[in-house]
Amino acid sequence: MIIEFKDVTKTFQLEEKARFDVALQHVSFEIEQGEFVCIIGPSGEGKSTILKLISGLILPTEGTITKPATVSMAFQSGALFPWLSIFDNVALGLRATHTPQHIIQEESMKYIDMMRLGEFIDKRPSDLSGGQRQRVGIARALAVNPHVLLLDEPFSALDPKTTAELHDDVLKIWRDTGKTIVMVSHLIEEAVSLAQRIILIKEYTVADTFPVALPYPRREQATEFMHEVTKIRKEFFK
Amino acid sequence: MKSGAQSGKHSGRTISKHYFRLQSLHERLYSILIGPLVIVLGLFFLFKFLGTGDLMIHSISPFKILWATGATLGRLFTAYFLSLICAIPLALLATYNSWTEKILLPTFDIIESVPALAFFPVVILFFINVHFINGAAIFILFLSMIWNIVFTVVGGLQIIPKDIGYAAKVFHITGFRYIRQIILPSIFPEIVTGSILALAQGWNLIIVAEVIHTYIPGATSQNDLFGLGSILVNASAIGQTHIFVACISVMIFVIALLNFFVWQRLIHYAQRFKFE
């Protein structure tokens, strides 16, 4: 087990009033080393809060979280720094940890090549398409060699073709690196395409968990795939 | 189909590349030709207006006007750099959290609304006592400039996307490194905008800030600070229209040069710091 949430609750104090807004309540789950887990659920009911808690961006109000030291994240918006070149964006995390220059060069180029961005290293994010920017975000997250890779709805603003290409890229990264991947999505089909296990978050807590035992690559037209989607959809809309 | 789509994309990119190359060539030609032309024309008019000795007040030569321009620019830019150095930490402090925002922003708003010149007599007395009369003009310019930068930078800080802050935290960019590597580049476009507004405000005030004799009892124009502003006011007061026109022309010329060679370039450069 690499990540464990034990009865985690997160509340935010509302600025204008002296009251608290619940973001997560009594959430418990475990994620195994090397597992690909997808967190799905309706908007605004705590999916992204889970990623922020795992990454250490916020702390739980109650409960305990066990997580590894190095966790990295790719964001829905890409969150690239527009004034930096693609190479510098990818190398950013390594530079912050005072890694020697030759390792920064090697590691950054390794993931730039893995994400097929070699020809863009001197470009700026504004020169790239949405899909290419997401690839940069993923390469940047991988460059720091994290134990866990968090993906916060990274494909939500992309067209279906680019999304399908990036799904293949993410699965390849997962197979090649053996990293634990935790991804948030609002699409059941996307979760079934990628994840080994799907955690459904509803009303700020874990509503259900679905292991997906289908072999890769998964085809959306397959009967078993449709069966999985239908099963999860029932719970999603219940 | 695939290769067609790719080639279309490629040609689109090539066209845009050519367009930008042409655009930058055009800009380069513009700066190569227009810049020196403006300088030559400006100097021609300056020397034409002040070419004969009988038009001069207190033996002002065109060279002295250029020297006065330098003195005025020195005061303006000293005040500007002081404003910039103080404005950024103030803006950071004001947006640090919701409490500092609630307290400091209305406070800054009130201070900004008080006319800087209201303090001028006291400021002059203070700087006369410390034998640094230039400091009075610089301080008043500073007071009038700083809020333009503070409020523009506050606006810039408030629109930094949340994910940028999260990404910085995830990759352990914190403390001073966070300010240097994330905050300062993020607010660079607003620093440029604020600087343009601040300098414009400074040019407005320099005319008053250099003419300090009106604030000192019994003082004459001999007590004024030497600069474009004071020459302008004194030439106007004694009806030396030629001097007045020459000084105004020099002022417009310098402002145009600064705009062309500094601010336009910085505005263009700042585009790369903007979030989409």
Interface residues (C-beta under 8 A of the other chain):
Chain A: E15 K52 S55 G56 L57 V71 S72 M73 F75 Q76 S77 G78 A79 F81 P82 W83 L92 G93 A96 T97 R124 P125 S126 R140 V144
Chain B: S98 P161 D163 I164 Y166 A167 K169 V170 F171 H172 I173 R177 I182 P185 F188 R272 F273 K274 F275 E276
